[in-house]
Amino acid sequence: MIKTATFAVMHFSIAFSVAYALTGDVIVGGAVALVEPAVNTVAFYFHERVWERLRRREVPAGGAVVAA
């Protein structure tokens, strides 16, 4: 759990720093730092669903895994 928390702090810090550096606005930097991880989380969910579907396609009816 500590690793997850430190990664979240790092992600927030980087998002804020980049947005602030590009805009010079603390409000925009904070907004981007809050919104970007949320959007990324939703995108990751759908990304994982697509990959799971692709993985299931590679398993034939007999259950043997086809090498890619």
The 8 nearest C-alpha neighbors of each residue, nearest first, counted from 0:
[[1, 3, 2, 4, 5, 6, 7, 8],
 [2, 0, 4, 3, 5, 6, 7, 8],
 [1, 3, 5, 0, 4, 6, 7, 8],
 [4, 2, 6, 0, 1, 5, 7, 8],
 [5, 3, 1, 7, 6, 2, 0, 8],
 [4, 6, 8, 2, 7, 3, 9, 1],
 [5, 7, 9, 3, 4, 8, 10, 2],
 [6, 8, 10, 4, 5, 9, 11, 3],
 [9, 7, 5, 11, 6, 10, 12, 4],
 [8, 10, 6, 12, 7, 11, 5, 13],
 [11, 9, 7, 13, 12, 8, 6, 14],
 [10, 12, 8, 14, 32, 9, 13, 15],
 [13, 11, 9, 15, 10, 14, 16, 8],
 [12, 14, 16, 10, 15, 11, 17, 9],
 [15, 13, 32, 11, 17, 12, 16, 10],
 [14, 16, 28, 32, 12, 18, 13, 17],
 [17, 15, 13, 19, 14, 18, 20, 12],
 [16, 18, 20, 14, 19, 15, 13, 21],
 [17, 19, 28, 21, 15, 20, 16, 22],
 [18, 20, 28, 23, 16, 22, 21, 17],
 [21, 19, 17, 18, 23, 22, 16, 24],
 [22, 20, 18, 19, 23, 17, 24, 16],
 [21, 23, 19, 24, 20, 18, 27, 28],
 [24, 22, 19, 20, 21, 25, 18, 28],
 [23, 25, 22, 27, 26, 19, 28, 18],
 [24, 26, 28, 27, 19, 29, 23, 15],
 [27, 25, 29, 28, 24, 30, 19, 31],
 [28, 26, 30, 24, 29, 25, 31, 18],
 [29, 27, 19, 15, 18, 25, 31, 26],
 [28, 30, 32, 26, 27, 31, 15, 25],
 [29, 31, 27, 33, 32, 28, 34, 26],
 [30, 32, 34, 28, 33, 29, 35, 27],
 [31, 33, 15, 14, 29, 11, 30, 35],
 [34, 32, 30, 31, 35, 29, 36, 37],
 [33, 35, 31, 37, 36, 32, 30, 38],
 [34, 36, 38, 37, 31, 32, 33, 39],
 [37, 35, 39, 38, 34, 40, 33, 32],
 [36, 38, 40, 34, 39, 35, 41, 33],
 [39, 37, 35, 41, 40, 36, 42, 34],
 [38, 40, 36, 42, 37, 41, 43, 35],
 [41, 39, 43, 37, 38, 42, 36, 44],
 [40, 42, 44, 38, 43, 39, 37, 45],
 [41, 43, 39, 45, 44, 40, 46, 38],
 [42, 44, 46, 40, 41, 45, 39, 47],
 [45, 43, 41, 47, 42, 46, 40, 48],
 [46, 44, 48, 42, 47, 43, 49, 41],
 [47, 45, 43, 49, 44, 48, 42, 50],
 [46, 48, 50, 44, 45, 49, 51, 43],
 [49, 47, 45, 51, 50, 46, 52, 44],
 [50, 48, 52, 46, 51, 47, 45, 53],
 [49, 51, 53, 47, 52, 48, 54, 46],
 [52, 50, 54, 48, 53, 49, 47, 55],
 [53, 51, 55, 49, 54, 50, 48, 56],
 [54, 52, 50, 56, 51, 55, 49, 57],
 [53, 55, 51, 52, 57, 56, 50, 58],
 [54, 56, 52, 57, 53, 58, 51, 59],
 [57, 55, 53, 54, 58, 52, 59, 51],
 [56, 58, 55, 54, 65, 59, 64, 53],
 [57, 59, 64, 55, 56, 62, 63, 65],
 [60, 58, 62, 61, 63, 57, 64, 56],
 [59, 61, 62, 58, 63, 57, 56, 64],
 [62, 60, 59, 63, 58, 64, 65, 57],
 [61, 63, 60, 59, 58, 64, 65, 57],
 [64, 62, 61, 58, 59, 65, 60, 57],
 [63, 65, 58, 66, 62, 57, 59, 61],
 [64, 66, 57, 58, 67, 63, 59, 62],
 [67, 65, 64, 57, 63, 58, 54, 59],
 [66, 65, 57, 64, 54, 58, 56, 53]]
